[in-house]
Amino acid sequence: MDGLRVYILTEGSSSIGFGHVTRCLSLYQAFEERGIKPKFIVNGDKSIVELLKGTNYEIVNWLKEQQKIFKIVKDSDIVVVDSYLTDKNFHENLSKLVKLPVYIDDNKRIDYPKGVVVNGNIHAEGLNYPRRKEVIYLLGTKYIPLRKEFWEVPEKEIRKTIQSVMVTFGGDDIKKMTPKVLKLLNENYPELKKNVIIGKGFHNVDEIKTVADENTNLIYYPNAEEIKQAMLDYDIAISAGGQTLYELARVGVPTIAVAVADNQLKNVKGWEKTGFIEYTGWWKDKYVLDNIIFSIEKLKGFDVRLNRYIIGRRLVDGIGSLRNISKVLKILINKELIFREVKERDIWDIYEISNDNTVRQVSFNSNHIDKEEHKRWFANNYRNNFYVIVFRRKVIGQIRFSVKSENNEAIVSISLHRNYRQLGLGKFLLKKGLKKFLEGNKSITKIIALIKKSNYKSKSLFESVGFEKAENNGEWFRYELTRDKHEGI
């Protein structure tokens, strides 16, 4: 999707933490999966540089320089905003300047103007957002944005007994909970291995070192892959109540949570209701440390920890970032999508789609297509029942019907550009193509689709518009749709 202008506006620093930047990084990665290169504009300091390594970013106080930022993002395709500091006026101005604004929210902070509101938190669906036609809401844990390393996670071993514990209080440990919890563990569970995450924003490392024992392992500034591995290796976790809970749920780590910020309270209470976490209370509650001991004792039961594992994995599947970007792109593209007959100038767009590795694998002939061969084929076929969908002058999908006049049938074939799959465009193209073709070919009584058995997505697509499996022929299924059934749908 070269050419789309996408910006991500967020904030993060050693003083306010890195949660916004981390989840926006996951959206950045999901855009990249679609061939889009966004630009980060971050209100922050040098502490976030390592986190943003390898991305296109600029550190600027965009809240103070709003007019400058508005000029930069004007007429952009998509602008994502993840901030606790913006006001309603900022969002209203932004919504007038860009094609599709996307607002990342946690607690229904403001009444958002037109655009897309994403809240992937466990409590999001209970916030009773105001429903308006011009605002689209993506709510609940299926939309939680997790970093790419957490999109695919192997199964975690649940041991018969607790042998290790992971301690993680974010990138900054703003309430200095790490040394308190570590001291508690060393006094009450000296035999346990302790894996302590140290973020770049920590200002209490010396204190942590002082209370560490021989079974304590300090992990300094781990990247996402290292954090995931630690979660897989350790039996339970003691964590702050922010975004880390979603990564812990994705891996399935039985977790004890402490709320260390006001904006975490709804989050931890929502997770407590699911049964995934043990919530021990507000960080400065009198009995919060006692509650941690109580929770560890409760988690000693194998069945208890196994159940927490199952709950976490069920609620967070890891692909919220990809799901969000697919939804957003679908909204943007549908506003400008054109269905038409193929034209001679489409030859090389069609070649790119047809020669894609995935398309070749599910075709009768899986061999790479030679350019000269494609030119001859296209010249003979582009005038005959051949249609495309176009986004911004680029062909992104094709559908073609080969007529078998002797038995009044036609064979349909369809394919999409790799960057535009899983956006619901296949169904749009198939429905439009069927309607156009059948209206112009009154003698055709049946449409045939030949689908490889391994091509589950195509089977699902054709079934969704009324095709039925008629024959099992070796590696292929024959699907059929009669004119009568199509007209009755």
Secondary structure, DSSP 8 states (H G I E B T S, - for coil): -TT--EEEEEEEBTTTBSHHHHHHHHHHHHHHHTT---EEEEEE-GGGTTTTTTS-EEE--TTTTHHHHHHHHTT-SEEEEE-SS--HHHHHHHHHHSSEEEEE-SS--S---SEEEEE-STTGGGS-----TTEEEEESGGG----GGGTS-------SS--EEEEE-TTT-TT-HHHHHHHHHHHH-TTSEEEEEE-TT-S-HHHHHHH--TTEEEEES--HHHHHHHHHHSSEEEEESSTHHHHHHHHT--EEEEE-SGGGHHHHHHHHHHTSEEEEEETT-TTHHHHHHHHHHHHTSHHHHHHHHHHHHHH--S-HHHHHHHHHHHHHHHTT-EEEE--GGGHHHHHHHHTSHHHHHTSSS-S---HHHHHHHHHHHTTSSEEEEEETTEEEEEEEEEEEGGGTEEEEEEEE-GGGTTSSHHHHHHHHHHHHHHHH-TT--EEEEEEETT-HHHHHHHHHTT-EEEEEETTEEEEEEEHHHHHH-
